């Protein structure tokens, strides 16, 4: 995702590596912090792949700053990303594996695992709700929507846990 995020930010305007990191943090709010090393590593790969090009721009009389801008190939890659649906199904779920092994092999208390997971999920929902409330509804609309999406996923996890318990009792 960092690759596409950087391409998207550079589609708006050429930026220095550190400015890209700050823009990423501002765009994602407190939800996901990239370190500056990740940004520069990704920029190096994007440059190697011909998707961005560096340009040296004067900051003052004595120094220059390296800024990056999209190439035509970078813009095409970004357009392709926008047109490609996001894959959301991942059946390699750790919680599923814990519950399945606990139930089939008797390695742990399934009811205890479910209780512990429910509490952790409810705690996460509370944490995210408080985080959401710290943002301005107008200025930070996208971040709020991201957080609300995460809350909806967690609520679905709670429903799935209820389904697991009810079906496990039947079988």
N, C-alpha and C positions, 0 to 999 in steps of 0.2 A: 504494500500500500504506500510506502514512503516514496517509491519511484513515481507513482501517479500523482501523489500529492505535490511533489516538487515540480513535476511537469505542469500541473494545474496552476500553481503559484507563479511559475515563470511565464505562463501564457498571459498573465495580467501585466507583468513588467519584469525586466531583467533585475536580478537581485544578487547580492553577495551571499556567500554561504551562511554566515551568521545571521543575516537578515532573513534568509529562508527558514532557519531554525526558529527564530522569533515569530515569524508569520505562521509556521506550523503550530507552535504552542498557542498562539492567539486564536487560530482557527479551531483547534480541538479543545481549547480551554484547559481545565485541569484533568481532562479525561485520559489523555495519553501524551506523555512527554517523550519526545525524541531527544537523545543527547546530540551534541554538536558533531561528535565523531560519526554517528550514524548518517547524519546529513552529508558530511564531506565524503564518506565512503560511497553513499548512493550517488552523489554528484560525480565522483570519479568514474563510476560504472556508466552513468548516463552519458558522460563525455566520451568514454571509450566506445560506447555503442552508437555514437553520432547523434544522440538525441538532444544534447545541449552543447553549446560552445562557450568557452570563456572569452572575456574581453577585458582588457585593462583600461580602467577609467581613472582619470586624475581626480584625487581627493583634494589636493592642494598643490602648491608649487613643488613640494618635495616628495610626495608619495602617490602611489597608484593603488587602486583597489581592483581586485579580480571579481567581476560580476559575470553571471551566467545568463544566457538567453536561449530560448528554444530554437532548434533548427526546424526545417520543414519536416524532417523525419520525426522529430519530437512532437510536433503538432499533429502529425498523422497518427502516431502512437497514442496520444492523448484522446484524439477523436475516436479511435478504435476502442479504447477503454470505456469511454462514455457510452458507446453503442453496445457493449457487451454486458449481458445480465450478470449480476453478482451471484455466485454459487453459495447457497446458504445451508445446504444439507451436508452434515458431517456425522456419519453414523459411528464414528470412533469416539464414543463418549465415555469419559472416565467414571462418572457417577453410575452409568448403566453397568459398566464392568464391575465396579465395587458391589453393587446390589446383586448382580447376577452371580458372582462368585460367592458372595456371602450366603445367598439363598441355596445355590446348588451344592456347594461344598461344605456349608455349615461353618465357614471360617470366621464369621462375625455375626453379631446380632443385627438382623435386617431392620427391625423396628427401631433400634438405637441409631443405626445409620440414617434412617429416614428422619428421625427426630432431630439429629444433629444437623443434617443438611437443611431441613426446614428452618431451623433457627438461624443458620448461617445465611440462608437466602433472604429471610425476613430482615436480618441485620443489614445485608447489602441493599435491599430495597429502601430501608430507612436512611442509610448513608447517602444513597443516590438522590433520594427525595430532598434531603438537607442540602446536598451539593447543588441540585437544580434550583433551589430557592435562593442561592447566593448569586445567581446570574440575573442580569437585566433582561426582561422578556422581549424588549425591542432590539437592543444591541446584540444580544447573544442568542437569538432565536435558533440558529442551527445547533449550537451546543446543547441548548435545552431539549431540542428534538432528539438529539443523539442520546442524551441521558434518559428521556422518556422511553425511547426504543429499548434501551437496556433494561429499564424497569419492566416493560411489557414482556421481555424475554424471561426475566426472573419470575414474573407472575405465571407464565406458561410452565416454567420448571416446577413451581408449586403444584399446579394442576396435574402435571405428569407424575409427581410424587404421590398425589392422592390416587391417581389411576393405578400406579404400581401397587400401592397398598391394597386397594379394593380388588384388583385382579389376582394378586398373590393369595388373598384369603380364599378366593373361589377355587384356586387350583391346588 
